């Protein structure tokens, strides 16, 4: 069997007030997951927990994201979270708070039987 990417979903999430990078990242992943309904595992005769999800999160301060908290919302399979520089940080008009915008890409991998 060869591991192949069978789906790629993207999402965006924000923390409007508070500057919480993890909250924005979790919301971005939820947004990506809510856009998908994967039936590929069933079609291949596999359990849904056979998938491996590689999540890439883009935020301005990658070190501020709790990867375990992001991975915890994955409903099936195993997962890994990679955090990279991206997204947006927008200060309010008086510089006392900020909005964080995170982007997420969830790539779903499964071992596909050779034809």
Biopython code that builds the backbone (N, CA, C, O; Angstrom):
import numpy as np
from Bio.PDB.StructureBuilder import StructureBuilder

atoms = [
    (1, "UNK", "N", (0.836, -1.184, 0.000)),
    (1, "UNK", "CA", (0.000, 0.000, 0.000)),
    (1, "UNK", "C", (0.874, 1.237, 0.000)),
    (1, "UNK", "O", (1.953, 1.263, 0.591)),
    (2, "UNK", "N", (0.387, 2.253, -0.671)),
    (2, "UNK", "CA", (1.090, 3.531, -0.717)),
    (2, "UNK", "C", (0.232, 4.599, -0.045)),
    (2, "UNK", "O", (-0.974, 4.674, -0.278)),
    (3, "UNK", "N", (0.859, 5.416, 0.785)),
    (3, "UNK", "CA", (0.143, 6.513, 1.424)),
    (3, "UNK", "C", (-0.060, 7.625, 0.395)),
    (3, "UNK", "O", (0.890, 8.089, -0.236)),
    (4, "UNK", "N", (-1.311, 8.037, 0.241)),
    (4, "UNK", "CA", (-1.638, 9.083, -0.740)),
    (4, "UNK", "C", (-2.548, 10.139, -0.114)),
    (4, "UNK", "O", (-3.400, 9.846, 0.724)),
    (5, "UNK", "N", (-2.333, 11.371, -0.553)),
    (5, "UNK", "CA", (-3.219, 12.449, -0.097)),
    (5, "UNK", "C", (-4.519, 12.332, -0.866)),
    (5, "UNK", "O", (-4.526, 12.349, -2.097)),
    (6, "UNK", "N", (-5.619, 12.213, -0.141)),
    (6, "UNK", "CA", (-6.922, 12.032, -0.773)),
    (6, "UNK", "C", (-7.837, 13.244, -0.621)),
    (6, "UNK", "O", (-8.886, 13.314, -1.262)),
    (7, "UNK", "N", (-7.449, 14.194, 0.220)),
    (7, "UNK", "CA", (-8.259, 15.400, 0.398)),
    (7, "UNK", "C", (-7.395, 16.527, 0.935)),
    (7, "UNK", "O", (-6.418, 16.302, 1.649)),
    (8, "UNK", "N", (-7.775, 17.734, 0.577)),
    (8, "UNK", "CA", (-7.144, 18.941, 1.105)),
    (8, "UNK", "C", (-8.243, 19.961, 1.315)),
    (8, "UNK", "O", (-8.903, 20.382, 0.366)),
    (9, "UNK", "N", (-8.435, 20.355, 2.559)),
    (9, "UNK", "CA", (-9.447, 21.344, 2.904)),
    (9, "UNK", "C", (-8.766, 22.545, 3.536)),
    (9, "UNK", "O", (-7.793, 22.402, 4.276)),
    (10, "UNK", "N", (-9.288, 23.740, 3.237)),
    (10, "UNK", "CA", (-8.730, 24.965, 3.791)),
    (10, "UNK", "C", (-9.781, 25.689, 4.627)),
    (10, "UNK", "O", (-10.983, 25.572, 4.389)),
    (11, "UNK", "N", (-9.293, 26.438, 5.613)),
    (11, "UNK", "CA", (-10.199, 27.203, 6.457)),
    (11, "UNK", "C", (-9.523, 28.450, 7.000)),
    (11, "UNK", "O", (-8.306, 28.616, 6.913)),
    (12, "UNK", "N", (-10.350, 29.319, 7.563)),
    (12, "UNK", "CA", (-9.868, 30.567, 8.151)),
    (12, "UNK", "C", (-10.577, 30.754, 9.487)),
    (12, "UNK", "O", (-11.770, 30.479, 9.612)),
    (13, "UNK", "N", (-9.833, 31.222, 10.478)),
    (13, "UNK", "CA", (-10.417, 31.475, 11.786)),
    (13, "UNK", "C", (-9.820, 32.728, 12.401)),
    (13, "UNK", "O", (-8.696, 33.122, 12.092)),
    (14, "UNK", "N", (-10.602, 33.344, 13.278)),
    (14, "UNK", "CA", (-10.133, 34.575, 13.918)),
    (14, "UNK", "C", (-10.368, 34.543, 15.427)),
    (14, "UNK", "O", (-11.227, 33.821, 15.933)),
    (15, "UNK", "N", (-9.586, 35.339, 16.112)),
    (15, "UNK", "CA", (-9.885, 35.739, 17.475)),
    (15, "UNK", "C", (-10.011, 37.245, 17.391)),
    (15, "UNK", "O", (-9.010, 37.954, 17.288)),
    (16, "UNK", "N", (-11.231, 37.731, 17.434)),
    (16, "UNK", "CA", (-11.509, 39.162, 17.205)),
    (16, "UNK", "C", (-10.876, 40.038, 18.270)),
    (16, "UNK", "O", (-10.270, 41.061, 17.955)),
    (17, "UNK", "N", (-11.014, 39.641, 19.533)),
    (17, "UNK", "CA", (-10.426, 40.413, 20.626)),
    (17, "UNK", "C", (-9.647, 39.460, 21.521)),
    (17, "UNK", "O", (-10.117, 38.361, 21.814)),
    (18, "UNK", "N", (-8.492, 39.862, 21.945)),
    (18, "UNK", "CA", (-7.732, 39.059, 22.889)),
    (18, "UNK", "C", (-6.406, 38.552, 22.358)),
    (18, "UNK", "O", (-5.526, 38.187, 23.138)),
    (19, "UNK", "N", (-6.251, 38.524, 21.046)),
    (19, "UNK", "CA", (-4.967, 38.123, 20.476)),
    (19, "UNK", "C", (-4.569, 36.688, 20.768)),
    (19, "UNK", "O", (-3.386, 36.403, 20.953)),
    (20, "UNK", "N", (-5.541, 35.774, 20.813)),
    (20, "UNK", "CA", (-5.255, 34.377, 21.129)),
    (20, "UNK", "C", (-4.999, 33.587, 19.839)),
    (20, "UNK", "O", (-5.926, 33.286, 19.086)),
    (21, "UNK", "N", (-3.740, 33.265, 19.603)),
    (21, "UNK", "CA", (-3.346, 32.569, 18.376)),
    (21, "UNK", "C", (-3.921, 31.158, 18.312)),
    (21, "UNK", "O", (-4.322, 30.700, 17.242)),
    (22, "UNK", "N", (-3.965, 30.467, 19.450)),
    (22, "UNK", "CA", (-4.506, 29.113, 19.465)),
    (22, "UNK", "C", (-5.993, 29.118, 19.155)),
    (22, "UNK", "O", (-6.467, 28.276, 18.393)),
    (23, "UNK", "N", (-6.733, 30.053, 19.732)),
    (23, "UNK", "CA", (-8.170, 30.138, 19.463)),
    (23, "UNK", "C", (-8.423, 30.364, 17.971)),
    (23, "UNK", "O", (-9.306, 29.732, 17.391)),
    (24, "UNK", "N", (-7.666, 31.247, 17.355)),
    (24, "UNK", "CA", (-7.817, 31.500, 15.923)),
    (24, "UNK", "C", (-7.455, 30.252, 15.114)),
    (24, "UNK", "O", (-8.124, 29.937, 14.130)),
    (25, "UNK", "N", (-6.400, 29.539, 15.524)),
    (25, "UNK", "CA", (-5.968, 28.333, 14.814)),
    (25, "UNK", "C", (-7.012, 27.226, 14.911)),
    (25, "UNK", "O", (-7.293, 26.554, 13.919)),
    (26, "UNK", "N", (-7.588, 27.031, 16.093)),
    (26, "UNK", "CA", (-8.638, 26.025, 16.278)),
    (26, "UNK", "C", (-9.842, 26.374, 15.405)),
    (26, "UNK", "O", (-10.413, 25.495, 14.760)),
    (27, "UNK", "N", (-10.223, 27.623, 15.381)),
    (27, "UNK", "CA", (-11.360, 28.041, 14.554)),
    (27, "UNK", "C", (-11.077, 27.849, 13.070)),
    (27, "UNK", "O", (-11.976, 27.495, 12.307)),
    (28, "UNK", "N", (-9.842, 28.078, 12.662)),
    (28, "UNK", "CA", (-9.480, 27.869, 11.256)),
    (28, "UNK", "C", (-9.576, 26.395, 10.882)),
    (28, "UNK", "O", (-10.079, 26.060, 9.809)),
    (29, "UNK", "N", (-9.099, 25.513, 11.756)),
    (29, "UNK", "CA", (-9.192, 24.086, 11.472)),
    (29, "UNK", "C", (-10.649, 23.632, 11.474)),
    (29, "UNK", "O", (-11.054, 22.856, 10.609)),
    (30, "UNK", "N", (-11.432, 24.103, 12.428)),
    (30, "UNK", "CA", (-12.863, 23.757, 12.436)),
    (30, "UNK", "C", (-13.525, 24.190, 11.131)),
    (30, "UNK", "O", (-14.324, 23.450, 10.559)),
    (31, "UNK", "N", (-13.190, 25.385, 10.666)),
    (31, "UNK", "CA", (-13.746, 25.875, 9.403)),
    (31, "UNK", "C", (-13.393, 24.926, 8.265)),
    (31, "UNK", "O", (-14.248, 24.608, 7.439)),
    (32, "UNK", "N", (-12.155, 24.474, 8.212)),
    (32, "UNK", "CA", (-11.735, 23.537, 7.164)),
    (32, "UNK", "C", (-12.489, 22.214, 7.286)),
    (32, "UNK", "O", (-12.945, 21.664, 6.283)),
    (33, "UNK", "N", (-12.621, 21.704, 8.508)),
    (33, "UNK", "CA", (-13.284, 20.415, 8.704)),
    (33, "UNK", "C", (-14.773, 20.487, 8.396)),
    (33, "UNK", "O", (-15.343, 19.510, 7.910)),
    (34, "UNK", "N", (-15.414, 21.613, 8.665)),
    (34, "UNK", "CA", (-16.842, 21.747, 8.413)),
    (34, "UNK", "C", (-17.154, 21.765, 6.919)),
    (34, "UNK", "O", (-18.311, 21.605, 6.530)),
    (35, "UNK", "N", (-16.155, 21.955, 6.092)),
    (35, "UNK", "CA", (-16.370, 21.962, 4.643)),
    (35, "UNK", "C", (-16.207, 20.585, 4.017)),
    (35, "UNK", "O", (-16.284, 20.447, 2.796)),
    (36, "UNK", "N", (-15.985, 19.572, 4.834)),
    (36, "UNK", "CA", (-15.701, 18.267, 4.247)),
    (36, "UNK", "C", (-16.589, 17.181, 4.842)),
    (36, "UNK", "O", (-17.038, 17.260, 5.986)),
    (37, "UNK", "N", (-16.816, 16.196, 4.042)),
    (37, "UNK", "CA", (-17.474, 14.961, 4.460)),
    (37, "UNK", "C", (-16.783, 13.853, 3.683)),
    (37, "UNK", "O", (-17.122, 13.579, 2.532)),
    (38, "UNK", "N", (-15.825, 13.230, 4.316)),
    (38, "UNK", "CA", (-14.990, 12.260, 3.609)),
    (38, "UNK", "C", (-15.605, 10.875, 3.639)),
    (38, "UNK", "O", (-15.861, 10.311, 4.703)),
    (39, "UNK", "N", (-15.834, 10.343, 2.464)),
    (39, "UNK", "CA", (-16.327, 8.972, 2.368)),
    (39, "UNK", "C", (-15.280, 8.064, 1.726)),
    (39, "UNK", "O", (-15.551, 6.894, 1.455)),
    (40, "UNK", "N", (-14.099, 8.600, 1.486)),
    (40, "UNK", "CA", (-13.046, 7.845, 0.799)),
    (40, "UNK", "C", (-12.636, 6.606, 1.591)),
    (40, "UNK", "O", (-12.364, 5.561, 1.001)),
    (41, "UNK", "N", (-12.588, 6.709, 2.923)),
    (41, "UNK", "CA", (-12.166, 5.541, 3.693)),
    (41, "UNK", "C", (-13.175, 4.411, 3.541)),
    (41, "UNK", "O", (-12.790, 3.257, 3.352)),
    (42, "UNK", "N", (-14.460, 4.733, 3.620)),
    (42, "UNK", "CA", (-15.496, 3.717, 3.435)),
    (42, "UNK", "C", (-15.425, 3.113, 2.044)),
    (42, "UNK", "O", (-15.571, 1.902, 1.877)),
    (43, "UNK", "N", (-15.201, 3.961, 1.045)),
    (43, "UNK", "CA", (-15.134, 3.491, -0.341)),
    (43, "UNK", "C", (-13.982, 2.515, -0.547)),
    (43, "UNK", "O", (-14.053, 1.631, -1.400)),
    (44, "UNK", "N", (-12.917, 2.683, 0.244)),
    (44, "UNK", "CA", (-11.754, 1.796, 0.137)),
    (44, "UNK", "C", (-11.814, 0.622, 1.113)),
    (44, "UNK", "O", (-10.898, -0.198, 1.170)),
    (45, "UNK", "N", (-12.906, 0.553, 1.879)),
    (45, "UNK", "CA", (-13.044, -0.527, 2.851)),
    (45, "UNK", "C", (-12.194, -0.327, 4.086)),
    (45, "UNK", "O", (-11.842, -1.292, 4.764)),
    (46, "UNK", "N", (-11.859, 0.925, 4.387)),
    (46, "UNK", "CA", (-11.020, 1.245, 5.539)),
    (46, "UNK", "C", (-11.845, 1.891, 6.637)),
    (46, "UNK", "O", (-12.901, 2.464, 6.373)),
    (47, "UNK", "N", (-11.371, 1.800, 7.850)),
    (47, "UNK", "CA", (-11.977, 2.489, 8.977)),
    (47, "UNK", "C", (-11.606, 3.969, 8.902)),
    (47, "UNK", "O", (-10.523, 4.307, 8.424)),
    (48, "UNK", "N", (-12.481, 4.845, 9.362)),
    (48, "UNK", "CA", (-12.176, 6.283, 9.302)),
    (48, "UNK", "C", (-10.963, 6.657, 10.149)),
    (48, "UNK", "O", (-10.332, 7.687, 9.912)),
    (49, "UNK", "N", (-10.638, 5.828, 11.129)),
    (49, "UNK", "CA", (-9.451, 6.102, 11.939)),
    (49, "UNK", "C", (-8.161, 5.706, 11.242)),
    (49, "UNK", "O", (-7.079, 5.878, 11.803)),
    (50, "UNK", "N", (-8.259, 5.173, 10.016)),
    (50, "UNK", "CA", (-7.070, 4.822, 9.242)),
    (50, "UNK", "C", (-6.428, 6.045, 8.593)),
    (50, "UNK", "O", (-5.315, 5.964, 8.073)),
    (51, "UNK", "N", (-7.129, 7.174, 8.624)),
    (51, "UNK", "CA", (-6.557, 8.359, 7.976)),
    (51, "UNK", "C", (-5.565, 9.069, 8.889)),
    (51, "UNK", "O", (-5.649, 9.003, 10.116)),
    (52, "UNK", "N", (-4.635, 9.742, 8.251)),
    (52, "UNK", "CA", (-3.647, 10.573, 8.941)),
    (52, "UNK", "C", (-3.823, 11.989, 8.403)),
    (52, "UNK", "O", (-3.745, 12.209, 7.195)),
    (53, "UNK", "N", (-4.059, 12.941, 9.288)),
    (53, "UNK", "CA", (-4.327, 14.318, 8.881)),
    (53, "UNK", "C", (-3.138, 15.196, 9.236)),
    (53, "UNK", "O", (-2.728, 15.276, 10.394)),
    (54, "UNK", "N", (-2.593, 15.852, 8.221)),
    (54, "UNK", "CA", (-1.492, 16.789, 8.422)),
    (54, "UNK", "C", (-2.097, 18.190, 8.347)),
    (54, "UNK", "O", (-2.574, 18.618, 7.296)),
    (55, "UNK", "N", (-2.071, 18.886, 9.463)),
    (55, "UNK", "CA", (-2.664, 20.221, 9.565)),
    (55, "UNK", "C", (-1.541, 21.250, 9.525)),
    (55, "UNK", "O", (-0.593, 21.180, 10.307)),
    (56, "UNK", "N", (-1.657, 22.197, 8.612)),
    (56, "UNK", "CA", (-0.719, 23.311, 8.566)),
    (56, "UNK", "C", (-1.490, 24.573, 8.937)),
    (56, "UNK", "O", (-2.509, 24.898, 8.328)),
    (57, "UNK", "N", (-0.983, 25.276, 9.947)),
    (57, "UNK", "CA", (-1.604, 26.514, 10.430)),
    (57, "UNK", "C", (-0.665, 27.662, 10.122)),
    (57, "UNK", "O", (0.536, 27.573, 10.379)),
    (58, "UNK", "N", (-1.208, 28.752, 9.566)),
    (58, "UNK", "CA", (-0.432, 29.961, 9.330)),
    (58, "UNK", "C", (-0.905, 31.080, 10.240)),
    (58, "UNK", "O", (-2.063, 31.490, 10.176)),
    (59, "UNK", "N", (-0.011, 31.575, 11.089)),
    (59, "UNK", "CA", (-0.287, 32.707, 11.987)),
    (59, "UNK", "C", (0.958, 33.581, 12.064)),
    (59, "UNK", "O", (2.057, 33.116, 11.762)),
    (60, "UNK", "N", (0.801, 34.850, 12.466)),
    (60, "UNK", "CA", (1.968, 35.730, 12.552)),
    (60, "UNK", "C", (3.014, 35.306, 13.584)),
    (60, "UNK", "O", (4.200, 35.584, 13.407)),
    (61, "UNK", "N", (2.592, 34.640, 14.654)),
    (61, "UNK", "CA", (3.516, 34.207, 15.706)),
    (61, "UNK", "C", (3.353, 32.705, 15.918)),
    (61, "UNK", "O", (2.620, 32.291, 16.816)),
    (62, "UNK", "N", (4.023, 31.880, 15.108)),
    (62, "UNK", "CA", (3.838, 30.427, 15.186)),
    (62, "UNK", "C", (4.080, 29.822, 16.570)),
    (62, "UNK", "O", (3.420, 28.850, 16.937)),
    (63, "UNK", "N", (4.992, 30.367, 17.324)),
    (63, "UNK", "CA", (5.299, 29.836, 18.653)),
    (63, "UNK", "C", (4.187, 30.026, 19.672)),
    (63, "UNK", "O", (4.243, 29.447, 20.757)),
    (64, "UNK", "N", (3.188, 30.817, 19.347)),
    (64, "UNK", "CA", (2.091, 31.100, 20.266)),
    (64, "UNK", "C", (0.926, 30.113, 20.139)),
    (64, "UNK", "O", (-0.057, 30.228, 20.872)),
    (65, "UNK", "N", (1.020, 29.154, 19.229)),
    (65, "UNK", "CA", (-0.070, 28.196, 19.007)),
    (65, "UNK", "C", (0.195, 26.911, 19.787)),
    (65, "UNK", "O", (1.280, 26.336, 19.698)),
    (66, "UNK", "N", (-0.797, 26.469, 20.549)),
    (66, "UNK", "CA", (-0.731, 25.193, 21.260)),
    (66, "UNK", "C", (-1.137, 24.094, 20.271)),
    (66, "UNK", "O", (-2.322, 23.896, 20.000)),
    (67, "UNK", "N", (-0.156, 23.398, 19.748)),
    (67, "UNK", "CA", (-0.393, 22.370, 18.714)),
    (67, "UNK", "C", (-1.288, 21.241, 19.218)),
    (67, "UNK", "O", (-2.116, 20.722, 18.469)),
    (68, "UNK", "N", (-1.127, 20.862, 20.474)),
    (68, "UNK", "CA", (-1.946, 19.775, 21.032)),
    (68, "UNK", "C", (-3.422, 20.161, 21.066)),
    (68, "UNK", "O", (-4.291, 19.334, 20.789)),
    (69, "UNK", "N", (-3.701, 21.416, 21.405)),
    (69, "UNK", "CA", (-5.087, 21.880, 21.444)),
    (69, "UNK", "C", (-5.708, 21.885, 20.048)),
    (69, "UNK", "O", (-6.886, 21.566, 19.889)),
    (70, "UNK", "N", (-4.925, 22.242, 19.050)),
    (70, "UNK", "CA", (-5.410, 22.222, 17.670)),
    (70, "UNK", "C", (-5.666, 20.777, 17.232)),
    (70, "UNK", "O", (-6.716, 20.480, 16.662)),
    (71, "UNK", "N", (-4.723, 19.890, 17.491)),
    (71, "UNK", "CA", (-4.855, 18.486, 17.080)),
    (71, "UNK", "C", (-6.028, 17.796, 17.773)),
    (71, "UNK", "O", (-6.613, 16.864, 17.221)),
    (72, "UNK", "N", (-6.369, 18.243, 18.961)),
    (72, "UNK", "CA", (-7.431, 17.605, 19.743)),
    (72, "UNK", "C", (-8.799, 17.672, 19.074)),
    (72, "UNK", "O", (-9.678, 16.879, 19.412)),
    (73, "UNK", "N", (-9.006, 18.586, 18.143)),
    (73, "UNK", "CA", (-10.339, 18.679, 17.528)),
    (73, "UNK", "C", (-10.496, 17.773, 16.310)),
    (73, "UNK", "O", (-11.583, 17.693, 15.738)),
    (74, "UNK", "N", (-9.422, 17.088, 15.904)),
    (74, "UNK", "CA", (-9.536, 16.168, 14.774)),
    (74, "UNK", "C", (-10.451, 15.007, 15.175)),
    (74, "UNK", "O", (-10.195, 14.340, 16.178)),
    (75, "UNK", "N", (-11.518, 14.757, 14.401)),
    (75, "UNK", "CA", (-12.498, 13.742, 14.817)),
    (75, "UNK", "C", (-12.090, 12.305, 14.533)),
    (75, "UNK", "O", (-12.610, 11.392, 15.174)),
    (76, "UNK", "N", (-11.181, 12.073, 13.599)),
    (76, "UNK", "CA", (-10.823, 10.711, 13.210)),
    (76, "UNK", "C", (-9.330, 10.612, 12.923)),
    (76, "UNK", "O", (-8.675, 11.599, 12.590)),
    (77, "UNK", "N", (-8.819, 9.415, 13.059)),
    (77, "UNK", "CA", (-7.449, 9.139, 12.657)),
    (77, "UNK", "C", (-6.410, 9.754, 13.568)),
    (77, "UNK", "O", (-6.680, 10.151, 14.701)),
    (78, "UNK", "N", (-5.208, 9.813, 13.021)),
    (78, "UNK", "CA", (-4.099, 10.442, 13.730)),
    (78, "UNK", "C", (-3.817, 11.780, 13.073)),
    (78, "UNK", "O", (-4.223, 12.019, 11.935)),
    (79, "UNK", "N", (-3.133, 12.637, 13.776)),
    (79, "UNK", "CA", (-2.859, 13.945, 13.209)),
    (79, "UNK", "C", (-1.540, 14.519, 13.656)),
    (79, "UNK", "O", (-0.973, 14.126, 14.675)),
    (80, "UNK", "N", (-1.074, 15.452, 12.872)),
    (80, "UNK", "CA", (0.098, 16.234, 13.250)),
    (80, "UNK", "C", (-0.183, 17.675, 12.853)),
    (80, "UNK", "O", (-0.845, 17.947, 11.851)),
    (81, "UNK", "N", (0.329, 18.579, 13.651)),
    (81, "UNK", "CA", (0.093, 20.007, 13.420)),
    (81, "UNK", "C", (1.429, 20.688, 13.182)),
    (81, "UNK", "O", (2.353, 20.583, 13.989)),
    (82, "UNK", "N", (1.510, 21.382, 12.067)),
    (82, "UNK", "CA", (2.686, 22.168, 11.699)),
    (82, "UNK", "C", (2.236, 23.629, 11.701)),
    (82, "UNK", "O", (1.223, 23.966, 11.088)),
    (83, "UNK", "N", (2.975, 24.490, 12.381)),
    (83, "UNK", "CA", (2.608, 25.902, 12.443)),
    (83, "UNK", "C", (3.686, 26.719, 11.742)),
    (83, "UNK", "O", (4.874, 26.598, 12.041)),
    (84, "UNK", "N", (3.248, 27.550, 10.808)),
    (84, "UNK", "CA", (4.173, 28.356, 10.014)),
    (84, "UNK", "C", (3.783, 29.830, 10.098)),
    (84, "UNK", "O", (2.693, 30.176, 10.554)),
    (85, "UNK", "N", (4.683, 30.674, 9.656)),
    (85, "UNK", "CA", (4.416, 32.101, 9.624)),
    (85, "UNK", "C", (3.399, 32.403, 8.527)),
    (85, "UNK", "O", (3.562, 31.967, 7.388)),
    (86, "UNK", "N", (2.358, 33.144, 8.869)),
    (86, "UNK", "CA", (1.315, 33.502, 7.911)),
    (86, "UNK", "C", (0.203, 34.247, 8.616)),
    (86, "UNK", "O", (0.425, 34.849, 9.666)),
    (87, "UNK", "N", (-0.982, 34.212, 8.053)),
    (87, "UNK", "CA", (-2.129, 34.861, 8.671)),
    (87, "UNK", "C", (-1.966, 36.372, 8.786)),
    (87, "UNK", "O", (-1.164, 36.987, 8.083)),
    (88, "UNK", "N", (-2.745, 36.948, 9.690)),
    (88, "UNK", "CA", (-2.700, 38.394, 9.911)),
    (88, "UNK", "C", (-2.853, 38.722, 11.387)),
    (88, "UNK", "O", (-3.480, 37.979, 12.143)),
    (89, "UNK", "N", (-2.276, 39.833, 11.780)),
    (89, "UNK", "CA", (-2.456, 40.407, 13.110)),
    (89, "UNK", "C", (-2.825, 41.868, 12.887)),
    (89, "UNK", "O", (-2.061, 42.627, 12.291)),
    (90, "UNK", "N", (-4.008, 42.255, 13.373)),
    (90, "UNK", "CA", (-4.507, 43.603, 13.125)),
    (90, "UNK", "C", (-4.749, 44.286, 14.466)),
    (90, "UNK", "O", (-5.623, 43.873, 15.228)),
    (91, "UNK", "N", (-3.975, 45.332, 14.753)),
    (91, "UNK", "CA", (-4.156, 46.074, 16.004)),
    (91, "UNK", "C", (-5.409, 46.933, 15.924)),
    (91, "UNK", "O", (-5.798, 47.388, 14.849)),
    (92, "UNK", "N", (-6.047, 47.152, 17.103)),
    (92, "UNK", "CA", (-7.180, 48.064, 17.110)),
    (92, "UNK", "C", (-6.679, 49.503, 16.949)),
    (92, "UNK", "O", (-5.474, 49.751, 16.949)),
    (93, "UNK", "N", (-7.593, 50.423, 16.816)),
    (93, "UNK", "CA", (-7.213, 51.802, 16.480)),
    (93, "UNK", "C", (-6.443, 52.532, 17.573)),
    (93, "UNK", "O", (-5.820, 53.558, 17.301)),
    (94, "UNK", "N", (-6.472, 52.018, 18.818)),
    (94, "UNK", "CA", (-5.711, 52.685, 19.878)),
    (94, "UNK", "C", (-4.542, 51.828, 20.380)),
    (94, "UNK", "O", (-3.869, 52.194, 21.343)),
    (95, "UNK", "N", (-4.302, 50.680, 19.717)),
    (95, "UNK", "CA", (-3.142, 49.856, 20.034)),
    (95, "UNK", "C", (-3.215, 49.073, 21.326)),
    (95, "UNK", "O", (-2.182, 48.669, 21.860)),
    (96, "UNK", "N", (-4.422, 48.847, 21.845)),
    (96, "UNK", "CA", (-4.554, 48.132, 23.111)),
    (96, "UNK", "C", (-4.985, 46.676, 22.941)),
    (96, "UNK", "O", (-4.999, 45.927, 23.918)),
    (97, "UNK", "N", (-5.329, 46.267, 21.749)),
    (97, "UNK", "CA", (-5.796, 44.906, 21.502)),
    (97, "UNK", "C", (-5.522, 44.561, 20.046)),
    (97, "UNK", "O", (-5.147, 45.426, 19.255)),
    (98, "UNK", "N", (-5.710, 43.298, 19.699)),
    (98, "UNK", "CA", (-5.468, 42.894, 18.314)),
    (98, "UNK", "C", (-6.395, 41.761, 17.920)),
    (98, "UNK", "O", (-6.861, 40.990, 18.759)),
    (99, "UNK", "N", (-6.647, 41.678, 16.633)),
    (99, "UNK", "CA", (-7.390, 40.585, 16.025)),
    (99, "UNK", "C", (-6.376, 39.682, 15.346)),
    (99, "UNK", "O", (-5.489, 40.149, 14.630)),
    (100, "UNK", "N", (-6.516, 38.378, 15.581)),
    (100, "UNK", "CA", (-5.640, 37.398, 14.948)),
    (100, "UNK", "C", (-6.444, 36.653, 13.888)),
    (100, "UNK", "O", (-7.558, 36.199, 14.150)),
    (101, "UNK", "N", (-5.879, 36.530, 12.702)),
    (101, "UNK", "CA", (-6.484, 35.744, 11.642)),
    (101, "UNK", "C", (-5.528, 34.600, 11.318)),
    (101, "UNK", "O", (-4.359, 34.818, 10.998)),
    (102, "UNK", "N", (-6.050, 33.377, 11.409)),
    (102, "UNK", "CA", (-5.254, 32.180, 11.122)),
    (102, "UNK", "C", (-5.807, 31.479, 9.893)),
    (102, "UNK", "O", (-7.009, 31.515, 9.630)),
    (103, "UNK", "N", (-4.927, 30.847, 9.153)),
    (103, "UNK", "CA", (-5.316, 30.015, 8.016)),
    (103, "UNK", "C", (-4.946, 28.573, 8.342)),
    (103, "UNK", "O", (-3.943, 28.311, 9.006)),
    (104, "UNK", "N", (-5.770, 27.642, 7.866)),
    (104, "UNK", "CA", (-5.512, 26.224, 8.097)),
    (104, "UNK", "C", (-5.646, 25.455, 6.792)),
    (104, "UNK", "O", (-6.504, 25.750, 5.960)),
    (105, "UNK", "N", (-4.786, 24.474, 6.634)),
    (105, "UNK", "CA", (-4.908, 23.498, 5.551)),
    (105, "UNK", "C", (-4.840, 22.126, 6.201)),
    (105, "UNK", "O", (-3.901, 21.820, 6.936)),
    (106, "UNK", "N", (-5.850, 21.303, 5.923)),
    (106, "UNK", "CA", (-5.893, 19.950, 6.466)),
    (106, "UNK", "C", (-5.755, 18.971, 5.309)),
    (106, "UNK", "O", (-6.655, 18.844, 4.479)),
    (107, "UNK", "N", (-4.628, 18.286, 5.261)),
    (107, "UNK", "CA", (-4.375, 17.290, 4.213)),
    (107, "UNK", "C", (-4.629, 15.904, 4.797)),
    (107, "UNK", "O", (-4.031, 15.525, 5.803)),
    (108, "UNK", "N", (-5.514, 15.160, 4.161)),
    (108, "UNK", "CA", (-5.880, 13.822, 4.633)),
    (108, "UNK", "C", (-5.139, 12.781, 3.804)),
    (108, "UNK", "O", (-5.216, 12.770, 2.576)),
    (109, "UNK", "N", (-4.422, 11.911, 4.501)),
    (109, "UNK", "CA", (-3.645, 10.854, 3.890)),
    (109, "UNK", "C", (-4.183, 9.496, 4.317)),
    (109, "UNK", "O", (-4.532, 9.303, 5.482)),
    (110, "UNK", "N", (-4.253, 8.558, 3.384)),
    (110, "UNK", "CA", (-4.608, 7.183, 3.717)),
    (110, "UNK", "C", (-3.716, 6.234, 2.917)),
    (110, "UNK", "O", (-3.204, 6.578, 1.851)),
    (111, "UNK", "N", (-3.548, 5.050, 3.454)),
    (111, "UNK", "CA", (-2.835, 4.010, 2.728)),
    (111, "UNK", "C", (-3.818, 3.404, 1.726)),
    (111, "UNK", "O", (-4.809, 2.780, 2.105)),
    (112, "UNK", "N", (-3.528, 3.598, 0.475)),
    (112, "UNK", "CA", (-4.417, 3.150, -0.606)),
    (112, "UNK", "C", (-3.879, 1.844, -1.177)),
    (112, "UNK", "O", (-2.714, 1.761, -1.565)),
    (113, "UNK", "N", (-4.729, 0.828, -1.226)),
    (113, "UNK", "CA", (-4.275, -0.442, -1.826)),
    (113, "UNK", "C", (-3.883, -0.224, -3.290)),
    (113, "UNK", "O", (-4.536, 0.523, -4.019)),
    (114, "UNK", "N", (-2.819, -0.882, -3.694)),
    (114, "UNK", "CA", (-2.379, -0.789, -5.096)),
    (114, "UNK", "C", (-3.397, -1.485, -5.991)),
    (114, "UNK", "O", (-3.963, -2.514, -5.621)),
    (115, "UNK", "N", (-3.618, -0.926, -7.148)),
    (115, "UNK", "CA", (-4.609, -1.505, -8.071)),
    (115, "UNK", "C", (-4.081, -2.759, -8.728)),
    (115, "UNK", "O", (-4.779, -3.376, -9.532)),
]
sb = StructureBuilder()
sb.init_structure("model")
sb.init_model(0)
sb.init_chain("A")
sb.init_seg("    ")
for serial, (resi, resn, name, xyz) in enumerate(atoms, 1):
    if name == "N":
        sb.init_residue(resn, " ", resi, " ")
    sb.init_atom(name, np.array(xyz, "f"), 0.0, 1.0, " ", f" {name:<3s}", serial, name[0])
structure = sb.get_structure()
